[in-house]
């Protein structure tokens, strides 16, 4: 672990930036104790992404100052909204039914002996609750378990994931640092395309860590990803668990333990892609879902907290879009069944046809219509372009089996989590207040079976296109749903244990509580032991294989890295470097800060870029190539004779002009490391 010491300060900086601003804003909104801490990651992500968008309009470079200003303004606005709502509540007539209902539920500290009271008081207390020893113990265990597993995946903080999407992610961080613009509205420009929308909150967060600590981009990336998976995820899960199941030691311990037990998250999204923005969004989406759960119980909250919760929910929805849009869809699949159930129940129970009946009816219609519109519009490609999506990898029956076994990718089953999941399904089916969890599980089963087991079609694109019809992204969302249902299973098991102990007359109530807690912890230890020796090690080994920089690394080898580290002394700041991005040259930008013509493997093709890619080695005899080089300020070229990334992929063969420069006229060798060369283009000099 000593190799990780250089990431300690960046990790602490990442933790502070990703929690403290949001927690402060939550505190000004009236949230206290663990509620403020639990909302910290979600609101901080919103502040980071939002501040980066606003900063260019204020003519500010991206950095700590825009984030600080956004935090102050947001805190004051939320405080004002809460105070305004409280004053409006105070002006209600003394005999008003709404005032009586919310006034009776003053938010008091919940003592352990009162934790089994009504769900109304539990939901209110979820917003102002102390941090108990169970909270700290659960978090400590999850941080250690998740942190140890993630550091084993990342191997060393100076290594990078050798995957295609990471070509863009690392270069985007450099782009933000160089240009001072981290706006998600223009970040796609970092990939060599026109300025367009790309969710940039993760990149903005990494850039802040680089700026505040002076650490390299790879080390900052490793530190941020470690904090996201080992801290933000379990914190958000515990907050969600409290919102759904109330405050108790068993809930805290169970949520923290189960956060470590699913291979689909956090491990899958730091493996495939690599999907760092999606990874960030999924880590904080439980807190967003928690806000939605609490809004469904608004009758049990004081007006000030209802207003603060609603505002946090709406703003965080926009914030999640800046982290990754499909996390909003993920939250919707979980929340819509709850909202529909609560609103439908309100319609049924409301007498007559007055306001008390039509208000929830309008709300129900609004939820259904809004969900449908978001479902159709929030997707990266139109429904009919289903041929661009990922194909299935198994039969529908196998996919359904994987869903119930809480696994994916044809990997080892999660037997222990599967058992709790199935138990939880039965519990949710029998208990009306948790039945929405069963509906959510059914919806996720449909999505997973469709994306993993059925061929591309319009129907498949309609159902799963919001996640690029990628089973890995949907598996991560299904893991969140399975975790919630499994929590219902754990709580039911704990209640059964308590009921059994009550039949033993000589067992005193205090002893009964301790025995039930110990028995539940034993169950959680068994589940955790199975998960940590079963499917999770397989997921970790698979992810670990992508993190390396060595002689045979698929995108950037150690020789290429050594050459790129010299570029800032060999290439003038204003010069552009041509190269085939598939052989690693795209990463010359994030390493050296020198611009490259193709900063991503899917860079926008323009006539000049196409001409250079196809005919650079003919520049000495083709004036059109020279004209294109001059227009784009291309003065240098990088080539590599090492194994190219994804051999056989037709896209990496679209750069024939980069081949054989050492044998072509008009190219002066400047530096070479192994089979990698930097040339100065002299063919166009007159």
C-alpha positions in Angstrom: 0.0 0.0 0.0 3.0 2.3 0.3 2.7 3.0 -3.4 -0.6 4.8 -2.7 1.0 7.3 -0.3 1.4 9.8 -3.2 -2.4 9.7 -3.7 -3.2 10.5 0.0 -3.2 14.2 -0.3 -5.2 14.2 -3.7 -7.6 11.7 -2.1 -8.2 14.0 0.9 -8.7 16.9 -1.5 -11.1 14.9 -3.6 -13.0 13.9 -0.4 -13.2 17.6 0.7 -14.4 18.9 -2.7 -16.9 16.1 -3.2 -18.6 16.3 0.2 -18.0 19.5 2.1 -19.7 22.1 -0.3 -22.8 20.0 -0.6 -23.0 19.3 3.1 -22.7 23.0 3.9 -25.5 23.8 1.5 -27.6 20.9 3.0 -27.0 22.3 6.5 -28.3 25.7 5.4 -31.3 24.0 4.0 -32.2 22.6 7.5 -30.7 19.1 7.2 -28.7 18.0 10.2 -26.5 15.2 11.3 -26.0 12.3 8.9 -28.7 13.8 6.5 -26.4 16.7 5.7 -23.5 14.4 5.3 -25.5 12.0 3.2 -26.6 14.8 0.8 -23.1 16.2 0.6 -21.9 14.0 -2.3 -25.0 14.6 -4.4 -25.2 18.4 -3.9 -21.4 18.7 -4.3 -21.6 17.0 -7.7 -24.4 19.4 -8.6 -22.3 22.4 -7.5 -19.2 21.3 -9.3 -21.0 20.6 -12.6 -23.2 23.7 -12.3 -20.4 26.1 -11.3 -18.4 24.9 -14.3 -21.2 25.8 -16.6 -21.8 29.2 -15.1 -18.1 30.2 -14.7 -17.5 31.1 -18.4 -20.5 33.4 -18.4 -18.9 35.2 -15.5 -15.5 35.3 -17.3 -14.0 33.1 -14.6 -11.5 30.3 -15.2 -12.5 27.0 -13.7 -11.1 26.5 -10.3 -11.9 26.8 -6.6 -13.3 30.3 -6.8 -16.4 29.5 -9.0 -17.1 26.5 -6.8 -16.9 28.6 -3.6 -19.2 31.3 -5.1 -21.7 28.6 -6.2 -21.7 27.1 -2.7 -22.3 30.5 -1.0 -25.1 31.5 -3.3 -26.8 28.0 -3.2 -26.6 28.0 0.6 -28.2 31.4 0.9 -30.9 30.6 -1.6 -31.8 27.3 0.1 -31.8 29.0 3.5 -34.1 31.8 2.2 -36.5 29.2 0.6 -36.7 27.2 3.9 -37.3 30.4 6.0 -40.0 31.6 3.5 -41.8 28.2 3.7 -41.7 28.2 7.5 -43.2 31.7 7.6 -46.0 30.7 5.2 -46.7 27.7 7.4 -46.9 30.0 10.5 -49.5 32.2 8.8 -51.9 29.2 8.2 -55.0 29.3 10.4 -54.6 27.6 13.7 -57.3 25.1 12.9 -55.9 24.3 9.4 -55.6 20.5 9.0 -52.3 20.8 7.1 -50.7 22.8 9.9 -51.9 20.4 12.5 -50.6 17.4 10.6 -47.1 18.8 10.0 -46.9 20.7 13.2 -47.4 17.5 15.2 -44.2 16.1 13.6 -41.6 18.4 14.9 -38.2 17.0 14.0 -36.7 15.7 17.2 -33.7 13.5 17.7 -34.8 9.9 17.5 -33.9 7.8 20.5 -33.1 4.1 20.0 -36.2 3.0 22.0 -38.4 5.1 19.7 -37.1 3.8 16.3 -40.0 1.4 15.9 -42.6 4.2 15.9 -44.6 5.2 12.9 -43.1 5.6 9.4 -44.2 9.2 9.5 -41.9 10.1 12.4 -39.1 8.0 10.9 -39.3 9.8 7.6 -39.1 13.1 9.4 -36.2 12.0 11.5 -34.3 10.9 8.4 -33.6 14.5 7.7 -32.3 15.4 11.2 -30.6 12.4 12.7 -27.4 11.9 14.7 -24.5 9.8 13.5 -24.4 6.7 15.7 -21.7 4.2 16.4 -23.4 1.8 13.9 -23.2 4.5 11.2 -19.4 5.0 11.9 -18.7 1.3 12.1 -20.6 0.5 8.9 -18.9 3.3 7.0 -15.5 2.3 8.3 -16.0 -1.3 7.2 -17.3 -0.3 3.8 -14.5 2.2 3.2 -11.9 -0.3 4.1 -13.4 -3.1 2.0 -14.2 -1.0 -1.0 -11.0 0.9 -0.8 -8.9 -2.2 -0.6 -10.7 -3.7 -3.6 -10.5 -0.6 -5.7 -6.8 0.0 -5.0 -6.2 -3.6 -6.0 -8.0 -2.8 -9.3 -6.2 0.4 -10.0 -2.9 -1.2 -8.8 -1.0 2.0 -8.6 -2.2 5.6 -8.7 0.1 6.5 -11.7 -1.5 3.8 -13.9 -4.3 4.5 -16.3 -7.2 2.4 -17.7 -6.1 1.4 -21.2 -9.6 1.6 -22.7 -11.1 3.6 -25.5 -13.3 6.0 -23.6 -10.4 6.9 -21.3 -8.7 8.5 -24.3 -11.3 11.2 -24.1 -11.6 11.4 -20.3 -7.9 12.1 -19.6 -7.6 14.5 -22.5 -10.7 16.3 -21.3 -9.1 17.0 -17.9 -6.1 18.5 -19.6 -8.3 20.5 -21.9 -10.1 22.0 -18.8 -6.7 22.7 -17.1 -5.3 24.4 -20.2 -8.3 26.4 -21.3 -9.9 27.1 -17.9 -13.3 26.1 -19.2 -15.0 23.0 -17.7 -18.5 23.7 -19.0 -20.5 20.6 -19.9 -22.1 22.6 -22.7 -18.8 22.8 -24.6 -16.7 19.9 -23.3 -17.1 17.7 -26.3 -14.7 20.1 -28.0 -11.9 18.3 -26.0 -12.4 15.3 -28.3 -11.6 17.3 -31.4 -15.3 17.9 -32.3 -17.3 21.1 -32.3 -18.3 22.5 -28.9 -21.3 20.5 -27.7 -22.8 19.0 -24.6 -20.9 16.3 -22.7 -21.5 15.6 -19.0 -18.3 17.1 -17.4 -18.8 17.0 -13.6 -16.3 14.1 -13.2 -13.7 15.9 -15.3 -14.3 19.2 -13.4 -13.8 17.4 -10.1 -10.5 15.8 -11.3 -9.3 19.2 -12.6 -10.0 20.7 -9.2 -7.9 18.1 -7.5 -5.0 18.6 -9.9 -5.2 22.4 -9.4 -5.4 22.2 -5.6 -2.7 19.6 -5.0 -0.3 19.8 -8.0 -0.7 16.0 -8.5 -0.5 14.6 -12.0 -3.6 13.8 -13.9 -3.3 9.9 -13.5 -2.8 10.2 -9.7 -5.7 12.7 -9.4 -7.9 10.4 -11.4 -7.1 7.4 -9.2 -7.7 9.5 -6.0 -11.0 10.8 -7.2 -12.2 7.3 -8.3 -11.1 5.8 -5.0 -13.1 8.4 -3.1 -16.2 8.0 -5.3 -16.3 4.2 -4.9 -15.1 3.8 -1.3 -16.8 6.8 0.3 -19.5 8.6 -1.7 -21.2 5.3 -2.7 -21.7 3.8 0.8 -22.6 7.3 2.3 -25.3 7.7 -0.3 -26.6 4.2 0.2 -26.9 4.6 3.9 -28.8 7.8 3.4 -31.2 6.1 1.0 -31.6 3.2 3.4 -32.6 5.5 6.2 -35.1 7.3 4.0 -36.8 4.1 3.0 -36.5 1.9 6.1 -36.1 4.4 8.9 -33.3 5.1 11.3 -31.8 2.1 13.1 -28.5 0.5 13.8 -29.5 -2.5 11.7 -30.3 -0.3 8.7 -27.0 1.5 8.9 -24.9 -1.7 9.2 -26.9 -3.5 6.6 -26.7 -0.7 4.0 -23.0 -0.3 4.5 -22.3 -4.0 4.3 -24.5 -4.6 1.2 -22.8 -1.6 -0.6 -19.7 -3.8 -0.8 -21.4 -6.9 -2.0 -22.5 -6.4 -5.7 -20.0 -6.8 -8.5 -22.0 -4.7 -10.9 -21.3 -1.6 -8.8 -18.9 0.0 -8.2 -16.5 -2.4 -9.9 -18.1 -2.9 -13.4 -18.0 0.8 -14.4 -14.3 1.2 -13.6 -13.7 -1.8 -15.9 -15.8 -1.4 -19.0 -15.5 1.7 -21.2 -14.1 3.1 -19.0 -17.3 4.9 -17.7 -16.0 7.3 -15.1 -18.8 9.9 -15.5 -21.4 7.1 -15.2 -19.5 5.8 -12.2 -19.6 9.1 -10.5 -23.3 9.5 -11.2 -24.2 6.1 -9.9 -22.3 6.7 -6.7 -24.5 9.7 -5.8 -27.8 8.6 -7.3 -28.9 6.8 -4.1 -29.1 10.2 -2.3 -31.1 11.6 -5.2 -33.5 8.6 -4.9 -33.6 9.3 -1.1 -34.8 12.8 -1.8 -37.6 11.4 -4.0 -38.6 9.0 -1.3 -38.8 11.8 1.3 -40.9 13.9 -1.1 -43.3 11.1 -1.3 -43.8 11.4 2.5 -44.1 15.2 2.4 -47.2 15.2 4.6 -44.9 14.1 7.5 -42.4 16.9 7.2 -42.4 20.6 8.3 -43.0 23.0 5.5 -39.5 24.4 5.6 -37.9 21.0 5.0 -40.5 20.1 2.3 -39.5 23.2 0.4 -35.7 22.5 0.9 -36.1 18.9 -0.1 -38.1 19.8 -3.2 -35.6 22.4 -4.3 -32.6 20.1 -3.6 -34.4 17.4 -5.7 -35.1 19.7 -8.7 -31.6 21.2 -8.7 -29.9 17.8 -8.2 -31.9 16.5 -11.2 -30.1 19.1 -13.3 -26.9 18.3 -11.5 -27.1 14.6 -12.4 -27.6 15.5 -16.0 -24.2 17.2 -15.8 -22.7 14.1 -14.2 -24.3 11.6 -16.5 -27.9 11.7 -18.0 -28.7 8.0 -17.6 -28.4 8.3 -13.9 -31.7 10.3 -14.0 -33.3 7.4 -15.8 -31.9 5.0 -13.3 -33.4 7.0 -10.4 -36.7 7.3 -12.3 -37.1 3.6 -12.7 -36.8 3.3 -8.9 -38.9 6.3 -7.9 -41.8 6.3 -10.4 -43.4 3.2 -8.9 -43.3 4.8 -5.5 -44.8 8.1 -6.6 -47.5 6.4 -8.7 -48.4 4.2 -5.8 -48.6 7.1 -3.3 -50.6 9.4 -5.6 -53.0 6.7 -6.7 -53.6 5.8 -3.0 -54.3 9.5 -2.3 -56.8 9.6 -5.1 -58.6 6.5 -3.9 -58.7 7.7 -0.2 -59.8 11.3 -0.9 -63.5 11.8 -0.3 -65.8 13.3 -2.9 -64.5 15.2 -5.9 -63.0 18.3 -4.3 -59.5 19.7 -4.2 -58.2 16.9 -2.0 -59.0 14.5 -4.8 -58.1 16.3 -8.0 -54.7 17.6 -6.7 -53.2 14.1 -6.4 -54.9 13.1 -9.6 -53.2 15.9 -11.4 -49.9 14.9 -9.8 -50.4 11.3 -10.9 -50.9 12.4 -14.5 -48.0 14.8 -14.3 -45.7 12.0 -13.0 -46.7 9.6 -15.8 -46.5 12.1 -18.6 -43.2 13.6 -17.3 -41.7 10.1 -17.0 -42.8 9.2 -20.5 -41.3 12.4 -22.0 -38.0 12.0 -20.2 -37.8 8.3 -21.2 -38.2 9.2 -24.9 -36.1 12.3 -25.0 -33.2 11.4 -22.6 -31.2 9.1 -24.9 -28.0 9.4 -26.8 -29.4 8.3 -30.1 -32.9 8.2 -31.7 -35.0 5.0 -31.1 -34.7 3.9 -34.7 -30.9 3.9 -34.7 -30.8 0.7 -32.7 -28.0 -0.7 -34.9 -25.5 1.5 -33.1 -26.1 -0.2 -29.7 -24.4 -3.2 -28.1 -25.7 -6.7 -29.0 -27.0 -9.2 -26.5 -24.7 -11.9 -25.1 -27.0 -14.6 -23.8 -30.6 -16.0 -24.0 -33.5 -14.3 -22.2 -33.7 -17.2 -19.8 -30.1 -17.0 -18.9 -30.4 -13.2 -18.4 -33.4 -13.7 -16.1 -31.3 -16.2 -14.1 -28.4 -13.7 -13.8 -30.8 -11.1 -12.6 -32.1 -13.3 -9.8 -28.6 -14.4 -9.0 -27.4 -10.8 -8.8 -24.7 -11.3 -11.4 -24.0 -10.4 -15.0 -21.5 -11.0 -17.9 -21.8 -14.8 -17.5 -19.8 -14.5 -14.3 -20.0 -16.3 -10.9 -23.4 -15.9 -9.2 -23.7 -13.8 -6.1 -25.4 -16.5 -4.1 -25.6 -14.8 -0.7 -26.9 -11.5 -2.1 -29.3 -13.5 -4.3 -30.7 -15.2 -1.3 -31.4 -11.9 0.4 -32.8 -10.5 -2.8 -35.3 -13.3 -3.2 -36.3 -13.1 0.5 -36.7 -9.3 0.0 -39.0 -9.9 -3.0 -41.3 -12.0 -1.0 -41.3 -9.5 1.9 -42.0 -6.6 -0.5 -44.9 -8.6 -2.1 -46.5 -9.1 1.3 -46.0 -5.6 2.8 -48.0 -2.8 1.1 -45.6 0.0 2.1 -42.7 -1.8 0.3 -44.6 -3.1 -2.7 -43.2 -0.3 -4.9 -39.8 -2.0 -4.4 -41.2 -5.1 -6.0 -42.5 -3.2 -8.9 -39.2 -1.5 -9.4 -37.4 -4.9 -9.3 -39.8 -6.1 -12.0 -39.0 -3.1 -14.2 -35.3 -3.7 -13.8 -35.7 -7.3 -14.6 -37.4 -6.4 -17.8 -34.7 -3.9 -18.7 -31.8 -6.4 -18.0 -33.4 -9.4 -19.7 -34.2 -7.2 -22.8 -30.7 -5.7 -23.1 -28.8 -8.9 -22.3 -31.0 -11.5 -24.0 -32.8 -10.0 -27.0 -31.4 -8.8 -30.3 -31.4 -5.2 -31.5 -34.8 -3.8 -32.3 -36.9 -0.7 -32.0 -38.5 -2.2 -28.8 -35.1 -2.9 -27.3 -33.9 0.6 -28.2 -37.0 2.2 -26.7 -36.5 0.3 -23.4 -32.8 0.5 -23.0 -31.5 3.2 -25.4 -31.1 5.7 -22.6 -28.3 3.5 -21.3 -26.8 3.0 -24.9 -28.4 -0.4 -24.8 -25.4 -1.4 -22.8 -26.1 -4.2 -20.3 -23.2 -3.1 -18.0 -24.8 0.3 -17.3 -28.2 -1.4 -16.7 -26.6 -4.0 -14.5 -25.2 -1.2 -12.3 -28.7 0.2 -11.9 -30.2 -3.2 -11.3 -27.6 -3.6 -8.5 -29.0 -0.6 -6.7 -32.5 -2.0 -7.0 -31.3 -5.4 -5.7 -29.6 -3.7 -2.8 -32.8 -2.0 -1.7 -34.8 -5.2 -2.0 -32.1 -7.1 -0.1 -32.2 -4.5 2.6 -35.9 -5.3 3.0 -34.9 -8.9 3.3 -32.4 -8.2 6.0 -34.9 -6.1 7.9 -37.4 -8.9 7.7 -34.9 -11.4 8.9 -34.0 -9.1 11.9 -37.7 -8.8 12.7 -38.1 -12.6 12.6 -35.2 -13.0 15.0 -36.7 -10.4 17.3 -40.1 -12.1 17.2 -38.5 -15.4 18.1 -36.7 -13.8 21.0 -39.9 -12.3 22.4 -41.3 -15.8 22.8 -38.4 -16.6 25.2 -39.7 -15.1 28.5 -36.4 -15.0 30.3 -34.8 -12.8 27.7 -35.0 -9.2 28.8 -35.8 -6.5 26.2 -32.3 -4.9 26.3 -30.7 -8.3 25.8 -33.2 -9.1 23.1 -32.1 -6.0 21.2 -28.4 -6.9 21.5 -29.0 -10.5 20.5 -31.0 -9.4 17.4 -28.3 -7.0 16.4 -25.6 -9.6 16.8 -27.5 -12.2 14.9 -28.1 -9.7 12.0 -24.4 -8.8 12.0 -23.6 -12.5 11.7 -25.9 -12.8 8.7 -24.2 -9.8 7.1 -20.8 -11.2 7.8 -21.8 -14.4 6.0 -23.2 -12.5 3.1 -20.1 -10.3 2.8 -17.7 -13.3 3.1 -19.4 -15.1 0.3 -19.4 -12.0 -1.9 -15.8 -11.1 -1.2 -14.7 -14.7 -2.1 -17.0 -15.3 -5.0 -18.1 -13.0 -7.8 -16.4 -9.8 -6.6 -12.8 -11.1 -6.9 -13.7 -12.2 -10.5 -14.9 -8.7 -11.3 -11.8 -7.1 -9.7 -9.4 -9.3 -11.7 -11.2 -8.5 -14.9 -11.1 -4.8 -14.2 -7.5 -4.9 -13.0 -6.3 -6.2 -16.3 -7.0 -2.8 -17.9 -4.9 -0.7 -15.5 -1.3 -0.8 -16.7 1.5 1.0 -18.5 4.1 -1.5 -19.7 5.9 -2.6 -22.8 2.8 -4.2 -24.3 0.1 -1.9 -23.0 -2.7 -1.7 -25.6 -3.0 2.1 -26.0 0.0 3.8 -24.4 3.1 1.7 -23.6 5.9 2.7 -21.2 8.1 3.7 -24.2 5.3 5.9 -25.6 4.9 7.5 -22.1 8.7 8.2 -21.9 8.6 9.9 -25.3 5.4 11.9 -24.6 7.0 13.2 -21.3 9.7 14.9 -23.4 7.3 16.6 -25.8 7.0 19.8 -23.8 10.7 20.4 -24.4 10.8 19.3 -28.0 7.6 20.8 -29.4 6.8 24.6 -29.3 3.5 25.4 -27.4 1.6 26.5 -30.4 2.4 23.6 -32.7 0.0 20.7 -33.5 1.1 17.1 -33.6 -0.4 14.6 -36.1 -0.7 10.9 -35.2 -3.0 7.9 -35.3 -5.0 8.1 -32.0 -5.4 4.3 -31.9 -1.6 3.8 -31.4 -1.6 6.0 -28.3 -0.6 9.3 -29.8 -3.9 10.9 -28.6 -2.6 10.7 -25.0 0.5 12.8 -25.9 -1.8 15.7 -25.1 -2.8 14.8 -21.5 0.8 13.8 -20.8 2.6 16.8 -22.3 0.0 19.5 -22.8 1.0 19.8 -26.5 -2.0 19.7 -28.8 -2.7 16.8 -31.0 -4.7 16.7 -34.2 -6.7 13.7 -33.2 -7.3 13.9 -29.4 -9.8 11.0 -29.5 -10.4 7.8 -31.4 -13.8 9.3 -32.6 -12.5 12.8 -33.5 -14.7 14.7 -36.0 -13.5 14.2 -39.5 -13.0 17.4 -41.5 -11.6 17.6 -45.1 -8.2 18.8 -43.8 -8.0 16.1 -41.1 -9.0 13.5 -43.6 -6.4 14.6 -46.1 -3.6 14.5 -43.4 -4.7 11.1 -42.1 -4.7 9.6 -45.6 -1.7 11.4 -47.2 0.6 12.9 -44.6 3.5 10.7 -45.8 3.1 12.2 -49.3 3.3 15.8 -48.1 6.6 16.5 -50.1 4.8 15.9 -53.4 1.3 17.1 -52.6 0.7 20.8 -52.0 -2.8 20.1 -50.8 -1.4 18.2 -47.9 0.9 21.1 -47.1 -1.9 23.6 -47.3 -4.0 21.5 -44.8 -1.0 21.3 -42.5 -0.5 25.0 -42.5 -4.2 25.7 -41.9 -4.2 23.4 -38.8 -0.7 24.5 -37.6 0.5 20.8 -37.8 4.3 20.9 -37.5 5.1 17.5 -35.9 4.0 13.9 -36.2 4.1 10.8 -33.9 4.3 7.3 -35.1 4.5 3.9 -33.4 5.4 0.4 -34.7 4.0 -1.2 -31.6 0.8 -3.3 -31.5 -2.2 -1.0 -32.3 -5.2 -0.9 -30.0 -8.0 -3.3 -31.0 -6.3 -4.8 -34.0 -8.8 -5.6 -36.8 -11.0 -2.7 -36.0 -11.6 -0.8 -39.3 -11.4 2.6 -37.5 -7.8 2.2 -36.6 -6.8 1.6 -40.2 -8.1 5.0 -41.4 -4.7 6.7 -41.0 -2.5 5.3 -43.8 -0.7 8.7 -44.1 0.9 8.2 -40.7 2.8 5.0 -41.8 6.4 4.9 -43.0 7.3 8.5 -42.2 10.9 7.5 -41.5 11.2 6.4 -45.2 9.3 9.4 -46.5 10.8 12.7 -47.8 10.3 15.8 -45.7 10.3 14.3 -42.2 13.1 14.9 -39.7 13.5 12.5 -36.8 13.6 14.5 -33.6 13.4 11.9 -30.8 12.8 8.1 -30.6 12.1 5.8 -27.7 11.9 2.1 -28.7 9.6 1.8 -31.7 8.1 5.3 -31.1 9.2 8.3 -33.0 8.6 12.1 -33.1 9.2 13.7 -36.5 9.4 17.4 -37.4 7.6 18.0 -40.7 9.9 19.8 -43.1 8.2 18.7 -46.4 6.3 22.0 -46.6 9.2 24.4 -45.9 10.2 26.6 -48.8 
